[in-house]
Amino acid sequence: MNRQEKVTLTIPSILGYEEVVVETVGAVARVKRYPFEKTSKLQTAVAEACVNAIEHGNKENPEKDVIVTIICAESSMVVSIKDFGEGHIKPPDFQMPDLKKQIEEKKLGGWGMYLMRTLVDKLEVDSEPGDGTTTTMIIYP
Amino acid sequence: MFRKKEGPIKFGDNVSLEQKDGISIIYVSNNLSYQTADELREARTQIKYDKILLDLGQVRLTTSRGMGALMGIVIDAVDNNRKVCICNISNHFINIFEAMELAKHVPEIKMFDTIDEGMEYLL
């Protein structure tokens, strides 16, 4: 049997609400007995994804929701974060930014995608122009 | 004559700056993210001393943008031959710090578990 347990959350596109998602994800991971370090890393990645969805996706329009789905199966925990923005035209860049250059030029940033990819076991970003973006993060026990 | 003791200067809800005993201490609380990043940049302009301590003891959440602002203070301090350290770091901070391999790129950065250890390093 491969039973799935699902938790869904809807937050408005107001910065600060990502904390509700981070706390919920942490609680679910604790229920499913994921190790502390794995849970903490997932929470950090989730915060990043939620801020992206609120800011870059929904452009902080409080009328637009961010929908979060957490699915726990026997061998994985999947967190999907969907916004209702314009969607990306370019594919996401998971490459490590050139930190040396950024430090030299004192222009730090653009770390989000690489960071999320590093913190979870699997990261997928589905985005079509006009159809918003869904960021899916997966961790395994 | 009675003189009112100067307390920390506040920059928004999450950042305050205290300048005492030759050390500029920046206290950060709550969510080290979007808004706090702006507050940190503002606090950075008011730093008076060449010894800087960043206290992250009250930070519950960190994102890459907040980390970028924090690193801005550290790199600026290093460039200006100031002594800087970060104390009371959270797991969210460590997650980003390690993932970005920031210790490799900014080897001058010093981190301590407590403020007392940080003070000892700076004095």
Interface residues (C-beta under 8 A of the other chain):
Chain A: L15 G16 E18 E19 V22 E37 S40 K41 Q43 T44 A47 E48 V51 E55 L99 K100 I103 K106 L108 G109 W111 G112 Y114 L115 T118 L119
Chain B: N31 S33 Y34 Q35 R60 L61 T62 T63 S64 R65 M67 G68 A69 M71 G72 I75 D76 N91 H92 N95 I96 A99 M100 E101 L102 H105 V106
